[in-house]
């Protein structure tokens, strides 16, 4: 049975004196501290996606560039498959030992994974051991990111000011997209400074060294964070319990799975995969594709708070329904149009249009999940449900898209994305309206 969500349950400010004492400036500092690690984590994770075009020969030598990209995309997807484990492990740690502890461990693990990739010998130097070690490094990063999302989403939702939670919560995707943007920007700058031969030989390693160094800064900032959970919540018998989630919050868990599947798939389709789509299908050169995606990601990042404010004004459920409906209707025509143009300005406009539709979801992604679970299982409920759907659908997006292309039926992928967005729309119809209920709502209002 799924418990009804009480409107007055878990009013954090009344339960936790630390949160009650927060003024707006303190809340902003808390958001910056938590999101700094989020930015670094996602920068490191996406550095792989944006440099894969250059290091594919180093780890997967072969004649067919599409097959090489499938191999690198498969390793990318395996990193996603580690996310459910990360969501479970770090979610349990966050609910039982505190959000801060979980966030510190996750950023240290991401730093280690990035550093290993930066110094990893190539296939020509150590043979098959090279792609195997690359796989293990990606697994560590996937474990880390799997834990990072749920914990940071929970933390940012808990410190957010009531009535502005959509706005504050949107900064999770500001930093997530910022991590992508920073990775893309670094790659652009490095490719402008180096030749294609130098990039393939050693230049691709530079972004990973930068990411490892940035993690040290994030670690320092996170050390000053205050804990948002109470001792009572952490000591609860149900704290971090998957059994408690399945017994009492099963519907919430399945609802999150439903709309995250479509949300993750279309997010990765129009962000990480789009660079390769512009090169392989639209036949842009690599540097033009990188510059186009950098401009797209910057626009996408800066509009997130506007969509968060929209959700504060009109409700999270309304935003989710607009997301599901618009992406279901527009995905196929947009992907056809993008694949048929070599004009970077037109490509920018088309991809941005798609991501504006996705923004109705991403701006409040963590918040709508956090509102559906009580404090003692919130990080686990958010992190694990997100990680499962993200691993199965988001992480496999590139692999599925490239496989369809290799089989000569690339447009099947367009309809696959559309079908999952329709499922997200239908699932959003079942979610509660946060303006009337939700575990984060102190007095029942948004």
Secondary structure, 3 states (H helix, E strand, C coil): CCCCCCCCCCCHHHHCHHHHCCCHHHHHHHHHHHHHHHHHHHHHHHHHHHHHHHHHHHHCCCCCHHHHHHHHHHHHHHHHHCHHHHHHHHHHHHHHHCHHHHHHHHHHHHHHHHHHHHHCCCHHHHCCHHHHHHHHHHHHHHHHHHHHHHHHHHHHHHHCCCCCHHHHHCHHHHHHHHHHHHHHHHHHHHHHHCCHHHHHHCHHHHHHHHHHHHHHHHHHHHCCCCCCCCHHHHHCCCCCCHHHHHHHCHHHHHHHHHHHHHHHHHHHHCCHHHHHHHHHCCCCCHHHHHHHHHHHHHHHHHCHHHHHHHHHHHCHHHHHHHHHHHHHHHHHHHHHHHHCCCCHHHHHHHHHHHHHHHHHHHCCHHHHHHCCCCHHHHHHHHHHHHHHHHHHHHCCHHHHHHHHHHCCCCHHHHHHHHHHHHHHHHHHCCCCCCCCCCCCCCCCCC
